[in-house]
Amino acid sequence: MAHFISCHKTDDATHIADLFFREIVRLHGVPRSIVSDRDVKFLSYFWKVLWGKLGTKLLFSTTCHLQTDGQTEVVNRILSTLLRTIIQKNLKNWEDCLPFIEFAYNRSVHSTTDFSPFEIVYGFNPLTPLDLLPLPVNERTSLDGQKKAEMVKKLHESVRQHIEKKNEQYANKANKGRRQVIFEPGDWVWVHMRKERFPARRRSKLHPRGDGPFQVLERINDNAYKLDLPGEYNISATFNVSDLSLFDVGDDSRSNPFEERGNDENQQAPLKDPLHVPVGPITRARSKKIKEALNGLIQDIWADSTIGAFQAWPKRR
């Protein structure tokens, strides 16, 4: 069941808590858990202390992974669609339409459960103008207590089965074409720098899209890994598996898989002495030494060629 409540962007955690108690707690009681994004209002000390005293567990969505709170995202998308349909050009009256949209949303049958939110919560659908007509006797809901309880239990069991079936269908569709990637502690990986997480390093589309390689320190689960990240990044060292790519030591074409595509046919062979490419992963320290050695070699070659050109130039008489 969804409740649509209007508020202002400038409302702090105190005002949000007042709205929550006035519109949600008075109808459904104190929740056992609350799932929200990482807005400053929900990360404030007041918000955490308030729900900690009431025994409510606060759950926060993962940064840059909105699918962790996908139910809220879907409801917001439906709300936007309904508002655009109803208000049309009357943009200032959107707040007055929220009660009617809320009733229509909670009264409609959802494809995931095959029931309406009203029927799941209360065991019956509230009347609408179309329901004022007399119904056949076999379609009326019995008000007997025992039959009512049995009906609600069967209803919730049916809803649970429909949700499990739909979740399985969604998972099969989402995982189609995907392959599971597992890293072990000690592996070397590249990190994809998302613009939302690395705003300073992705200010331009010409900046590198990845960095590394970095060593995997810990495997938290199949979807999260902790890396040996330098302190200069000033971010959490835990990354989702979708942002990681295995570093192949034997790859002679391109070391960074996040770079733009190009022609790899003219790749030069490894440099010979005095520049010896070390065996193993090319870490940041090793790449810096190789770059310094290359610059020194280029300067020496340029100096030798300049001296040779002056010596070969004929003297004026």
DRENDO-1510 file (C-alpha; in Angstrom, 1 decimal, always signed):
<recs>
REC; n; res; u; v; w
REC; 1; MET; +0.0; +0.0; +0.0 .
REC; 2; ALA; +1.3; +3.4; -0.9 .
REC; 3; HIS; +0.6; +6.9; +0.7 .
REC; 4; PHE; +1.4; +10.0; -1.3 .
REC; 5; ILE; +2.2; +13.0; +0.9 .
REC; 6; SER; +3.4; +16.4; -0.3 .
REC; 7; CYS; +6.3; +18.1; +1.4 .
REC; 8; HIS; +8.9; +20.8; +0.7 .
REC; 9; LYS; +12.6; +20.3; -0.2 .
REC; 10; THR; +13.6; +22.5; +2.7 .
REC; 11; ASP; +11.9; +20.3; +5.3 .
REC; 12; ASP; +14.3; +18.9; +7.8 .
REC; 13; ALA; +14.3; +15.5; +9.6 .
REC; 14; THR; +12.0; +16.9; +12.3 .
REC; 15; HIS; +9.3; +17.9; +9.8 .
REC; 16; ILE; +9.6; +14.5; +8.0 .
REC; 17; ALA; +9.2; +12.7; +11.3 .
REC; 18; ASP; +6.0; +14.7; +12.1 .
REC; 19; LEU; +4.6; +13.8; +8.7 .
REC; 20; PHE; +5.4; +10.2; +9.1 .
REC; 21; PHE; +3.7; +9.9; +12.5 .
REC; 22; ARG; +0.7; +12.0; +11.3 .
REC; 23; GLU; +0.1; +10.1; +8.1 .
REC; 24; ILE; +1.7; +6.6; +8.4 .
REC; 25; VAL; +2.0; +5.6; +12.1 .
REC; 26; ARG; -1.6; +6.6; +12.9 .
REC; 27; LEU; -2.8; +4.2; +10.3 .
REC; 28; HIS; -0.4; +1.3; +10.4 .
REC; 29; GLY; +1.5; +1.6; +13.6 .
REC; 30; VAL; +5.3; +1.8; +14.2 .
REC; 31; PRO; +7.2; +0.0; +11.4 .
REC; 32; ARG; +9.7; -2.7; +12.1 .
REC; 33; SER; +12.1; -1.4; +9.4 .
REC; 34; ILE; +12.3; +1.6; +7.0 .
REC; 35; VAL; +14.1; +1.5; +3.7 .
REC; 36; SER; +15.3; +4.8; +2.3 .
REC; 37; ASP; +18.0; +6.4; +0.3 .
REC; 38; ARG; +21.0; +8.2; +1.8 .
REC; 39; ASP; +19.5; +11.7; +2.0 .
REC; 40; VAL; +20.9; +13.9; +4.7 .
REC; 41; LYS; +17.5; +13.9; +6.4 .
REC; 42; PHE; +17.6; +10.1; +6.9 .
REC; 43; LEU; +21.3; +10.1; +7.9 .
REC; 44; SER; +20.8; +12.7; +10.6 .
REC; 45; TYR; +21.5; +12.1; +14.2 .
REC; 46; PHE; +17.9; +13.0; +15.1 .
REC; 47; TRP; +16.4; +10.5; +12.7 .
REC; 48; LYS; +18.7; +7.6; +13.8 .
REC; 49; VAL; +18.1; +8.3; +17.5 .
REC; 50; LEU; +14.3; +8.6; +17.1 .
REC; 51; TRP; +13.8; +5.2; +15.4 .
REC; 52; GLY; +16.5; +3.6; +17.5 .
REC; 53; LYS; +14.4; +4.4; +20.6 .
REC; 54; LEU; +11.3; +3.0; +18.9 .
REC; 55; GLY; +13.0; -0.3; +17.9 .
REC; 56; THR; +12.8; +0.4; +14.1 .
REC; 57; LYS; +15.6; -0.8; +11.9 .
REC; 58; LEU; +16.9; +1.7; +9.3 .
REC; 59; LEU; +17.9; +0.2; +6.0 .
REC; 60; PHE; +19.7; +2.4; +3.4 .
REC; 61; SER; +20.0; +1.8; -0.4 .
REC; 62; THR; +23.4; +1.3; -2.0 .
REC; 63; THR; +24.9; +4.4; -3.6 .
REC; 64; CYS; +24.6; +4.4; -7.4 .
REC; 65; HIS; +22.5; +1.2; -7.3 .
REC; 66; LEU; +18.8; +2.3; -7.2 .
REC; 67; GLN; +17.6; -1.2; -7.8 .
REC; 68; THR; +18.3; -1.9; -4.1 .
REC; 69; ASP; +15.1; +0.1; -3.4 .
REC; 70; GLY; +13.4; -0.8; -6.7 .
REC; 71; GLN; +9.9; -0.8; -5.2 .
REC; 72; THR; +10.0; +2.9; -4.3 .
REC; 73; GLU; +11.4; +3.7; -7.8 .
REC; 74; VAL; +8.5; +1.9; -9.5 .
REC; 75; VAL; +5.9; +3.6; -7.3 .
REC; 76; ASN; +7.5; +7.0; -8.1 .
REC; 77; ARG; +7.4; +6.3; -11.8 .
REC; 78; ILE; +3.7; +5.3; -11.6 .
REC; 79; LEU; +2.9; +8.4; -9.6 .
REC; 80; SER; +4.6; +10.7; -12.2 .
REC; 81; THR; +2.6; +9.0; -15.0 .
REC; 82; LEU; -0.7; +9.5; -13.2 .
REC; 83; LEU; +0.1; +13.1; -12.3 .
REC; 84; ARG; +0.9; +13.9; -15.9 .
REC; 85; THR; -2.3; +12.3; -17.0 .
REC; 86; ILE; -4.6; +14.1; -14.6 .
REC; 87; ILE; -3.1; +17.6; -14.1 .
REC; 88; GLN; -2.1; +18.2; -17.8 .
REC; 89; LYS; -1.6; +22.0; -18.0 .
REC; 90; ASN; -2.7; +22.7; -14.4 .
REC; 91; LEU; +0.7; +22.3; -12.9 .
REC; 92; LYS; -0.1; +24.2; -9.7 .
REC; 93; ASN; -2.9; +21.9; -8.6 .
REC; 94; TRP; -0.9; +18.7; -8.4 .
REC; 95; GLU; -1.1; +18.6; -4.6 .
REC; 96; ASP; -4.9; +18.5; -4.7 .
REC; 97; CYS; -4.8; +15.4; -6.9 .
REC; 98; LEU; -2.7; +13.3; -4.6 .
REC; 99; PRO; -5.6; +11.8; -2.5 .
REC; 100; PHE; -7.5; +10.7; -5.6 .
REC; 101; ILE; -4.3; +9.2; -7.2 .
REC; 102; GLU; -3.6; +7.4; -3.9 .
REC; 103; PHE; -7.0; +5.8; -3.8 .
REC; 104; ALA; -6.8; +4.8; -7.5 .
REC; 105; TYR; -3.4; +3.2; -7.0 .
REC; 106; ASN; -4.4; +1.3; -3.8 .
REC; 107; ARG; -7.7; +0.2; -5.4 .
REC; 108; SER; -6.3; -1.1; -8.7 .
REC; 109; VAL; -5.1; -4.8; -9.1 .
REC; 110; HIS; -1.3; -5.2; -9.4 .
REC; 111; SER; +0.1; -7.7; -11.8 .
REC; 112; THR; +2.7; -9.0; -9.2 .
REC; 113; THR; +0.1; -10.0; -6.6 .
REC; 114; ASP; -3.1; -10.3; -8.7 .
REC; 115; PHE; -4.8; -8.3; -5.9 .
REC; 116; SER; -5.1; -4.7; -4.9 .
REC; 117; PRO; -3.2; -3.2; -2.0 .
REC; 118; PHE; -6.5; -2.5; -0.2 .
REC; 119; GLU; -7.5; -6.2; -0.5 .
REC; 120; ILE; -4.1; -7.4; +0.8 .
REC; 121; VAL; -4.1; -5.1; +3.8 .
REC; 122; TYR; -7.8; -5.0; +4.8 .
REC; 123; GLY; -9.1; -8.2; +3.2 .
REC; 124; PHE; -11.6; -6.3; +0.9 .
REC; 125; ASN; -11.8; -3.5; -1.6 .
REC; 126; PRO; -13.5; -0.3; -0.6 .
REC; 127; LEU; -16.6; +0.7; -2.5 .
REC; 128; THR; -16.4; +2.9; -5.6 .
REC; 129; PRO; -19.3; +4.5; -7.5 .
REC; 130; LEU; -19.5; +1.5; -9.7 .
REC; 131; ASP; -19.7; -0.8; -6.7 .
REC; 132; LEU; -22.9; +0.8; -5.4 .
REC; 133; LEU; -24.9; -1.6; -7.6 .
REC; 134; PRO; -26.2; -4.7; -5.9 .
REC; 135; LEU; -23.9; -7.7; -6.2 .
REC; 136; PRO; -24.9; -11.3; -6.6 .
REC; 137; VAL; -25.0; -13.3; -3.3 .
REC; 138; ASN; -22.1; -15.5; -4.3 .
REC; 139; GLU; -19.8; -12.5; -4.7 .
REC; 140; ARG; -20.5; -10.9; -1.4 .
REC; 141; THR; -17.9; -11.2; +1.4 .
REC; 142; SER; -19.1; -13.0; +4.5 .
REC; 143; LEU; -18.8; -11.0; +7.7 .
REC; 144; ASP; -18.5; -14.1; +9.9 .
REC; 145; GLY; -15.3; -13.8; +12.0 .
REC; 146; GLN; -13.9; -17.4; +11.4 .
REC; 147; LYS; -14.7; -17.3; +7.6 .
REC; 148; LYS; -13.2; -13.8; +7.5 .
REC; 149; ALA; -9.9; -15.0; +9.1 .
REC; 150; GLU; -9.7; -18.0; +6.8 .
REC; 151; MET; -10.3; -15.8; +3.8 .
REC; 152; VAL; -7.5; -13.4; +4.8 .
REC; 153; LYS; -5.1; -16.3; +5.3 .
REC; 154; LYS; -5.9; -17.7; +1.9 .
REC; 155; LEU; -5.6; -14.3; +0.4 .
REC; 156; HIS; -2.1; -13.7; +1.9 .
REC; 157; GLU; -0.9; -17.1; +0.8 .
REC; 158; SER; -2.1; -16.5; -2.7 .
REC; 159; VAL; -0.3; -13.1; -2.7 .
REC; 160; ARG; +2.9; -14.7; -1.5 .
REC; 161; GLN; +2.8; -17.4; -4.3 .
REC; 162; HIS; +2.1; -14.7; -6.9 .
REC; 163; ILE; +5.0; -12.6; -5.7 .
REC; 164; GLU; +7.4; -15.5; -5.7 .
REC; 165; LYS; +6.3; -16.5; -9.2 .
REC; 166; LYS; +6.7; -12.9; -10.5 .
REC; 167; ASN; +10.1; -12.5; -8.8 .
REC; 168; GLU; +11.3; -15.7; -10.5 .
REC; 169; GLN; +10.2; -14.4; -13.9 .
REC; 170; TYR; +11.9; -11.0; -13.3 .
REC; 171; ALA; +15.1; -12.7; -12.2 .
REC; 172; ASN; +15.2; -14.9; -15.3 .
REC; 173; LYS; +14.6; -12.0; -17.6 .
REC; 174; ALA; +17.2; -9.8; -15.8 .
REC; 175; ASN; +19.9; -12.5; -15.7 .
REC; 176; LYS; +19.4; -13.4; -19.3 .
REC; 177; GLY; +22.8; -13.0; -21.1 .
REC; 178; ARG; +24.6; -12.4; -17.8 .
REC; 179; ARG; +27.5; -14.5; -16.5 .
REC; 180; GLN; +28.6; -14.8; -12.9 .
REC; 181; VAL; +32.1; -13.4; -12.2 .
REC; 182; ILE; +33.9; -14.5; -9.0 .
REC; 183; PHE; +37.1; -12.9; -7.7 .
REC; 184; GLU; +39.3; -14.3; -5.0 .
REC; 185; PRO; +41.5; -12.4; -2.5 .
REC; 186; GLY; +44.8; -11.7; -4.2 .
REC; 187; ASP; +43.4; -11.2; -7.7 .
REC; 188; TRP; +44.2; -8.0; -9.6 .
REC; 189; VAL; +41.3; -6.0; -11.1 .
REC; 190; TRP; +40.5; -2.8; -12.9 .
REC; 191; VAL; +37.9; -0.4; -11.4 .
REC; 192; HIS; +35.3; +1.3; -13.5 .
REC; 193; MET; +35.1; +4.9; -12.4 .
REC; 194; ARG; +31.4; +5.9; -12.4 .
REC; 195; LYS; +30.7; +9.6; -12.8 .
REC; 196; GLU; +28.4; +9.6; -9.8 .
REC; 197; ARG; +31.1; +8.1; -7.5 .
REC; 198; PHE; +34.2; +9.8; -9.1 .
REC; 199; PRO; +33.0; +13.2; -10.1 .
REC; 200; ALA; +36.4; +14.8; -10.0 .
REC; 201; ARG; +38.0; +12.1; -12.2 .
REC; 202; ARG; +35.2; +12.0; -14.7 .
REC; 203; ARG; +34.7; +15.8; -15.3 .
REC; 204; SER; +35.5; +15.3; -18.9 .
REC; 205; LYS; +34.6; +12.5; -21.3 .
REC; 206; LEU; +38.2; +12.4; -22.3 .
REC; 207; HIS; +39.4; +11.3; -18.9 .
REC; 208; PRO; +40.1; +7.6; -18.3 .
REC; 209; ARG; +37.1; +5.6; -17.5 .
REC; 210; GLY; +39.0; +3.1; -15.3 .
REC; 211; ASP; +42.0; +2.9; -13.0 .
REC; 212; GLY; +44.2; +0.2; -11.6 .
REC; 213; PRO; +45.1; -2.5; -11.3 .
REC; 214; PHE; +44.2; -2.9; -7.6 .
REC; 215; GLN; +44.4; -6.1; -5.5 .
REC; 216; VAL; +41.3; -7.7; -4.0 .
REC; 217; LEU; +41.7; -7.9; -0.2 .
REC; 218; GLU; +38.4; -9.4; +0.8 .
REC; 219; ARG; +35.4; -11.1; -0.8 .
REC; 220; ILE; +32.4; -9.8; +1.1 .
REC; 221; ASN; +29.9; -11.7; -1.1 .
REC; 222; ASP; +29.4; -12.6; -4.7 .
REC; 223; ASN; +28.4; -9.0; -5.5 .
REC; 224; ALA; +30.8; -6.9; -3.3 .
REC; 225; TYR; +34.6; -6.9; -2.9 .
REC; 226; LYS; +37.0; -4.8; -0.9 .
REC; 227; LEU; +40.1; -3.6; -2.7 .
REC; 228; ASP; +43.5; -2.3; -1.7 .
REC; 229; LEU; +42.6; +1.3; -2.7 .
REC; 230; PRO; +45.1; +4.2; -2.2 .
REC; 231; GLY; +44.0; +6.8; +0.3 .
REC; 232; GLU; +44.1; +9.6; -2.3 .
REC; 233; TYR; +40.6; +8.5; -3.6 .
REC; 234; ASN; +38.9; +9.3; -0.2 .
REC; 235; ILE; +36.1; +6.9; -0.9 .
REC; 236; SER; +35.0; +3.5; +0.4 .
REC; 237; ALA; +37.2; +0.6; -0.8 .
REC; 238; THR; +34.1; -1.7; -1.4 .
REC; 239; PHE; +32.9; -2.0; -5.0 .
REC; 240; ASN; +30.2; -3.9; -6.7 .
REC; 241; VAL; +31.2; -6.7; -9.0 .
REC; 242; SER; +29.7; -4.8; -12.0 .
REC; 243; ASP; +32.4; -2.1; -11.6 .
REC; 244; LEU; +35.3; -4.6; -11.6 .
REC; 245; SER; +37.1; -6.3; -14.4 .
REC; 246; LEU; +39.8; -9.0; -14.1 .
REC; 247; PHE; +43.3; -7.8; -14.9 .
REC; 248; ASP; +44.9; -10.3; -17.3 .
REC; 249; VAL; +48.7; -10.3; -16.9 .
REC; 250; GLY; +49.3; -12.0; -20.3 .
REC; 251; ASP; +47.2; -9.5; -22.3 .
REC; 252; ASP; +49.5; -7.9; -24.8 .
REC; 253; SER; +46.9; -5.8; -26.6 .
REC; 254; ARG; +45.4; -3.3; -24.2 .
REC; 255; SER; +45.9; -3.2; -20.4 .
REC; 256; ASN; +42.9; -1.1; -19.5 .
REC; 257; PRO; +39.5; -2.7; -20.6 .
REC; 258; PHE; +37.6; +0.5; -19.9 .
REC; 259; GLU; +39.5; +2.5; -22.6 .
REC; 260; GLU; +37.8; +3.3; -25.9 .
REC; 261; ARG; +38.1; +0.8; -28.7 .
REC; 262; GLY; +40.9; +1.2; -31.3 .
REC; 263; ASN; +43.3; -0.6; -33.5 .
REC; 264; ASP; +45.5; -3.1; -31.7 .
REC; 265; GLU; +47.4; -4.3; -34.8 .
REC; 266; ASN; +50.3; -1.8; -34.4 .
REC; 267; GLN; +51.0; -2.5; -30.8 .
REC; 268; GLN; +54.8; -2.3; -30.2 .
REC; 269; ALA; +56.7; -5.2; -28.7 .
REC; 270; PRO; +58.0; -5.0; -25.1 .
REC; 271; LEU; +60.9; -2.6; -24.7 .
REC; 272; LYS; +64.3; -4.0; -24.5 .
REC; 273; ASP; +67.2; -3.0; -22.3 .
REC; 274; PRO; +67.8; -0.6; -20.7 .
REC; 275; LEU; +64.0; -0.5; -20.2 .
REC; 276; HIS; +63.0; -3.9; -18.9 .
REC; 277; VAL; +59.3; -4.5; -18.3 .
REC; 278; PRO; +59.0; -6.3; -15.0 .
REC; 279; VAL; +57.2; -9.6; -14.8 .
REC; 280; GLY; +53.7; -9.5; -13.1 .
REC; 281; PRO; +51.0; -6.9; -12.8 .
REC; 282; ILE; +51.9; -3.3; -13.9 .
REC; 283; THR; +51.1; -1.5; -10.7 .
REC; 284; ARG; +51.0; +2.3; -10.3 .
REC; 285; ALA; +54.5; +2.4; -8.9 .
REC; 286; ARG; +55.9; +0.3; -11.7 .
REC; 287; SER; +54.1; +2.3; -14.4 .
REC; 288; LYS; +55.6; +5.5; -12.9 .
REC; 289; LYS; +59.1; +4.1; -13.1 .
REC; 290; ILE; +58.6; +2.9; -16.7 .
REC; 291; LYS; +57.3; +6.4; -17.6 .
REC; 292; GLU; +60.3; +8.1; -16.0 .
REC; 293; ALA; +62.7; +5.7; -17.8 .
REC; 294; LEU; +61.0; +6.4; -21.1 .
REC; 295; ASN; +61.3; +10.1; -20.7 .
REC; 296; GLY; +65.0; +9.8; -19.9 .
REC; 297; LEU; +65.6; +7.6; -22.9 .
REC; 298; ILE; +63.8; +10.0; -25.2 .
REC; 299; GLN; +65.8; +13.0; -23.8 .
REC; 300; ASP; +69.1; +11.1; -24.4 .
REC; 301; ILE; +68.1; +10.2; -28.0 .
REC; 302; TRP; +67.1; +13.8; -28.7 .
REC; 303; ALA; +70.3; +15.1; -27.2 .
REC; 304; ASP; +72.4; +12.7; -29.3 .
REC; 305; SER; +70.6; +13.5; -32.5 .
REC; 306; THR; +70.9; +17.3; -31.9 .
REC; 307; ILE; +74.7; +17.0; -31.3 .
REC; 308; GLY; +75.1; +14.8; -34.4 .
REC; 309; ALA; +73.2; +17.4; -36.5 .
REC; 310; PHE; +75.4; +20.2; -35.4 .
REC; 311; GLN; +78.5; +18.2; -36.2 .
REC; 312; ALA; +77.3; +17.3; -39.7 .
REC; 313; TRP; +76.4; +20.9; -40.6 .
REC; 314; PRO; +79.2; +22.4; -42.8 .
REC; 315; LYS; +81.0; +25.4; -41.4 .
REC; 316; ARG; +80.8; +28.8; -43.1 .
REC; 317; ARG; +83.9; +30.3; -44.7 .
</recs>
